[in-house]
């Protein structure tokens, strides 16, 4: 049966989550992500899943973590202020290595900010939004199509690497209406959780050190018990002050992402071969840059190449480093809907080799192709 119709981006995230096998959602309404919760409240019962509106954002991610440890694929969604409230539990999900999808439909900030406006001001929050050394996977779709398919990928990565995965949408994409024909869920390539099955009398080790970077995950109510804590723990999940164990567990937790970046990274590129200016942009701004590149080429006023990370964290530094070092470009251009977050990573990787110009817009309106064309003509 065809599923071709007009969807907004938030609806696409919700339907993708259901198609990926998400069977638990806990949340609290907040602009501009509330449509995700609305769709989940209607559709989750139809697939036998669980939906609950909690009393606040903190409780909602706590419920989602708990559901993941019963064996369910689990998700919660919010926007900037709600993600800030979830920060402590994001750290708990990291140290307990809980597969969980967290959606942030970004809006203006800080604090309550501009609730109905678009923004890309949470890029660094997605990497450093909870304290301590912790792995981070964050995907940043730039089109309606990607709002659906990157949500599928987010669930696959969460299951594959047993870690929280953040989806960074923005208000414009969340509310953008687009005609799409969604696939039959049976045709999707999904990663399913392989639950640990201890032998009779064998104790399950949630954080085993001899089973690779990603130890098999257990599930409560499956015939055996085990312990989880936010403290540094040993292989069995019990608190430890053994310095060697703490060091080894922390390094393994980080390495499960660091050692597998090739399986996690995904970029979109456009017009790199013919360009003299290399533009680095993400999300909806990245899509605007692609259109700006087409517009400038059509009018003969310049040649923009586009490098758009779709995986924001881990950052695709090797790919960008190779482009900068290729000698093809005379400058770097970084447009973003914030006051300079993406450019920090570009500067780190550039190491002074190419001059960098920026466009930084935080007035609540999206960065448009016209904004980009005007700024490029001004600075190059």
C-alpha positions in Angstrom: 0.0 0.0 0.0 1.4 3.4 -1.0 2.2 5.8 1.7 2.7 8.8 -0.6 1.3 12.0 0.8 2.4 15.3 2.3 4.3 15.0 5.6 6.1 17.5 7.7 9.5 16.7 9.1 8.4 15.9 12.6 5.8 13.4 11.3 8.6 11.8 9.2 10.7 11.3 12.3 7.8 9.7 14.2 6.9 7.4 11.3 10.5 6.4 10.7 10.9 5.6 14.4 7.8 3.3 14.3 9.1 1.7 11.0 12.5 1.1 12.7 10.8 -0.8 15.5 10.5 1.8 18.2 8.0 0.4 20.7 8.3 2.9 23.5 8.1 6.7 23.5 8.1 9.0 26.5 8.1 12.7 26.2 6.7 16.1 27.2 5.3 18.6 24.7 7.6 21.5 23.7 7.7 23.7 20.6 8.8 23.0 17.9 8.9 19.2 18.4 5.4 18.6 19.7 4.1 17.0 16.5 6.5 14.0 17.2 4.7 13.3 20.5 1.3 13.8 18.9 2.0 11.3 16.2 3.4 8.8 18.6 0.4 9.1 20.9 -1.9 8.1 18.0 0.3 5.5 16.3 2.2 3.7 19.0 -0.9 1.8 20.4 -1.6 0.5 16.9 1.7 -1.4 16.8 1.4 -2.7 20.4 4.0 -0.2 21.8 4.0 2.0 24.8 3.4 5.8 24.9 3.5 8.0 27.9 3.4 11.7 28.5 5.6 12.3 31.6 5.4 15.2 34.0 8.6 16.8 32.6 11.6 16.3 30.3 13.7 14.7 33.0 11.2 12.0 33.8 10.6 11.3 30.1 14.2 10.4 29.3 14.3 8.4 32.5 11.3 6.4 31.3 12.8 5.9 27.9 16.1 4.6 29.4 14.1 2.2 31.6 12.1 0.9 28.6 15.4 0.3 26.6 16.6 -2.0 29.4 13.4 -4.2 29.1 14.5 -4.9 25.5 12.5 -2.2 23.6 13.7 0.2 21.1 13.0 3.5 22.7 12.9 7.2 21.9 12.3 10.6 23.4 12.1 14.1 21.7 12.4 17.7 22.8 13.9 21.0 21.9 16.8 23.0 23.4 15.5 23.8 26.9 14.2 20.2 27.3 17.5 18.7 26.1 19.2 20.8 28.7 17.0 19.3 31.4 17.7 15.8 30.0 21.5 16.4 30.2 22.1 14.4 33.4 20.1 11.4 32.2 22.0 11.6 28.9 25.1 11.0 30.9 23.5 8.1 32.7 22.5 6.6 29.3 26.1 7.0 28.1 27.7 5.3 31.2 25.2 2.5 31.2 25.6 2.1 27.4 21.9 2.3 26.7 20.7 2.3 23.1 18.3 5.3 22.9 17.3 7.8 20.2 17.0 11.4 21.4 15.5 14.0 19.0 16.3 17.7 19.3 14.2 19.9 17.0 16.4 23.0 17.5 15.0 26.5 18.2 16.4 29.8 19.3 18.0 30.2 22.6 19.6 30.2 25.2 17.0 29.6 27.9 13.4 29.9 26.5 14.8 32.0 23.7 12.6 32.1 20.5 10.4 29.0 20.7 8.8 29.2 17.3 12.0 30.1 15.4 14.6 28.0 13.7 18.1 27.6 14.9 21.3 25.5 14.7 22.6 26.6 18.1 22.7 23.2 19.8 25.5 21.7 17.7 28.0 21.7 20.5 25.4 20.7 23.1 25.0 17.5 21.1 28.7 16.7 21.7 29.4 18.1 25.1 25.9 18.5 26.7 26.6 16.1 29.5 29.7 16.1 31.8 32.6 13.6 31.7 34.2 11.7 28.9 31.5 10.1 26.9 30.9 8.8 23.3 28.7 10.9 21.1 26.8 10.1 17.9 24.7 12.9 16.4 23.0 13.0 13.0 21.9 16.2 11.4 19.5 15.7 8.5 19.2 18.5 5.9 16.1 17.5 3.9 12.7 15.9 4.5 13.9 12.7 3.0 16.8 12.6 5.5 14.4 13.3 8.4 12.9 9.9 7.7 16.0 7.9 6.7 18.4 9.3 9.2 15.9 8.4 12.0 16.1 4.8 10.7 19.9 5.1 10.8 19.8 6.6 14.3 18.0 3.5 15.6 20.4 1.2 13.8 23.5 3.0 15.2 22.0 3.0 18.7 21.5 -0.7 18.6 24.8 -1.5 16.8 26.9 0.5 19.3 24.7 0.4 22.4 24.7 4.1 22.9 22.4 7.1 22.8 22.1 8.7 19.3 21.0 12.3 18.9 19.0 13.6 15.9 19.5 17.3 15.3 16.6 18.7 13.3 15.5 22.3 13.3 12.2 24.1 13.4 12.2 24.8 9.7 12.7 21.1 8.8 10.4 20.0 11.5 7.5 22.0 10.1 8.4 21.8 6.4 5.7 20.0 4.4 7.0 17.7 1.6 5.5 15.1 -0.6 7.1 11.7 0.0 6.3 8.1 -0.7 7.6 6.2 2.3 8.9 2.7 1.9 7.3 -0.5 3.0 8.8 -1.1 6.5 9.5 -4.7 5.5 12.0 -3.5 3.0 14.1 -1.6 5.5 17.5 -2.9 6.6 17.2 -2.8 10.4 19.7 -3.6 13.2 17.9 -5.8 15.8 19.2 -6.2 19.3 20.8 -9.5 20.1 20.1 -9.9 23.8 22.6 -11.7 26.0 21.5 -15.1 27.1 23.5 -16.3 30.1 23.7 -20.0 30.6 22.1 -21.5 33.7 24.1 -20.4 36.8 26.2 -18.0 34.8 26.1 -14.3 35.8 25.5 -11.8 33.1 28.2 -9.1 32.7 26.6 -5.9 31.2 30.1 -4.4 30.7 32.2 -7.4 29.8 35.7 -6.5 28.8 36.4 -9.7 26.7 33.5 -9.4 24.2 34.7 -6.5 22.0 34.0 -2.8 22.3 30.2 -3.4 22.5 29.3 -6.1 25.0 26.0 -7.9 24.5 23.1 -6.1 26.2 20.8 -7.8 28.7 17.1 -7.1 29.4 15.2 -7.0 32.7 12.3 -9.5 33.1 14.0 -12.1 31.0 14.9 -14.6 33.7 18.0 -13.1 35.2 19.0 -10.0 37.2 21.8 -7.6 36.9 22.8 -4.2 38.3 23.1 -0.8 36.7 24.5 2.4 38.2 25.6 5.8 37.2 28.9 5.2 39.1 31.9 3.8 37.5 31.4 0.1 37.6 33.0 -3.3 37.1 32.0 -5.8 34.4 28.9 -6.9 36.5 27.7 -3.3 36.8 28.5 -2.8 40.5 30.3 0.3 41.6 34.1 0.1 41.7 37.0 2.2 42.8 39.6 0.0 41.0 41.6 2.5 38.9 42.6 -0.1 36.3 39.0 -1.2 35.8 37.7 2.4 35.6 40.4 3.3 33.0 39.7 0.2 30.9 35.9 0.7 31.0 36.1 4.4 30.1 38.5 3.7 27.2 36.3 0.8 25.9 33.2 3.0 26.1 34.9 5.7 24.0 36.6 3.3 21.6 33.3 1.7 20.5 32.7 5.0 18.6 36.3 6.0 17.9 37.2 2.7 16.5 34.2 2.5 14.1 33.9 6.0 12.6 33.9 4.6 9.1 30.7 2.8 9.9 29.1 5.9 11.4 30.2 8.8 9.2 28.0 10.0 6.3 28.5 13.2 4.2 26.8 14.8 1.3 28.9 16.7 -1.3 28.1 18.8 -4.3 30.2 20.5 -7.0 33.5 19.8 -5.3 35.5 19.2 -8.5 34.8 22.5 -10.2 34.6 24.8 -7.2 37.1 27.4 -5.9 35.4 28.0 -2.6 34.7 25.1 -0.2 31.6 25.6 1.8 31.0 23.6 5.0 27.4 23.6 6.3 25.0 21.3 8.0 21.2 20.7 8.2 18.8 23.0 6.4 21.7 25.5 5.9 23.6 22.8 4.0 20.6 22.4 1.6 20.4 26.2 1.2 24.1 26.2 0.2 23.5 23.6 -2.5 20.8 25.8 -4.0 23.1 28.8 -3.7 25.8 26.9 -5.6 23.4 26.1 -8.4 22.2 29.8 -8.5 25.7 31.2 -8.7 26.7 28.7 -11.4 23.6 29.6 -13.5 24.4 33.4 -13.3 28.2 32.8 -13.8 29.1 34.7 -10.6 31.1 32.0 -8.7 31.7 28.4 -8.0 30.8 27.0 -4.6 31.6 23.4 -3.5 29.5 22.0 -0.8 30.6 19.6 2.0 27.7 18.8 4.3 28.2 16.4 7.2 25.1 14.3 7.9 26.9 12.7 10.8 27.9 15.7 12.9 29.5 13.7 15.7 31.9 12.1 15.4 33.0 15.0 13.1 34.3 13.9 9.7 37.6 15.5 10.2 39.6 13.2 7.9 37.4 13.8 4.9 37.4 17.6 5.5 41.2 17.6 6.1 41.7 15.9 2.7 39.6 18.4 0.9 41.3 21.4 2.5 44.7 19.8 1.8 43.9 19.1 -1.9 45.0 22.5 -3.0 41.9 23.0 -5.1 40.3 25.8 -3.1 41.2 29.4 -2.3 39.0 29.8 0.7 36.5 28.2 3.2 33.0 29.5 3.8 31.0 28.4 6.8 27.4 29.6 7.0 25.3 28.6 10.1 22.2 29.6 12.0 24.2 30.4 15.2 27.0 32.7 16.2 29.8 30.3 15.4 29.8 26.7 16.4 30.5 24.6 13.3 33.3 27.0 12.3 35.1 26.0 15.5 35.6 22.5 14.1 36.4 23.8 10.7 39.1 26.1 12.1 40.5 23.2 14.2 40.9 21.0 11.1 42.0 23.8 8.7 45.0 24.8 10.9 45.4 28.1 9.1 45.8 26.7 5.6 42.9 28.5 4.0 41.2 31.8 4.8 37.8 31.3 6.4 34.8 33.5 6.0 31.5 33.0 7.8 27.8 33.9 7.8 26.1 33.7 11.2 22.4 34.3 11.5 20.4 34.1 14.7 17.4 36.3 14.1 15.0 33.3 14.0 14.9 33.1 10.2 16.6 30.3 8.2 19.8 30.9 6.2 18.6 31.2 2.7 20.3 30.7 -0.7 20.0 34.5 -1.2 21.8 35.1 2.1 24.6 32.8 1.0 25.0 34.3 -2.5 25.1 37.8 -1.1 27.7 37.0 1.6 30.0 35.0 -0.7 30.0 37.9 -3.2 30.9 40.3 -0.3 33.8 38.4 1.2 35.4 36.6 -1.7 
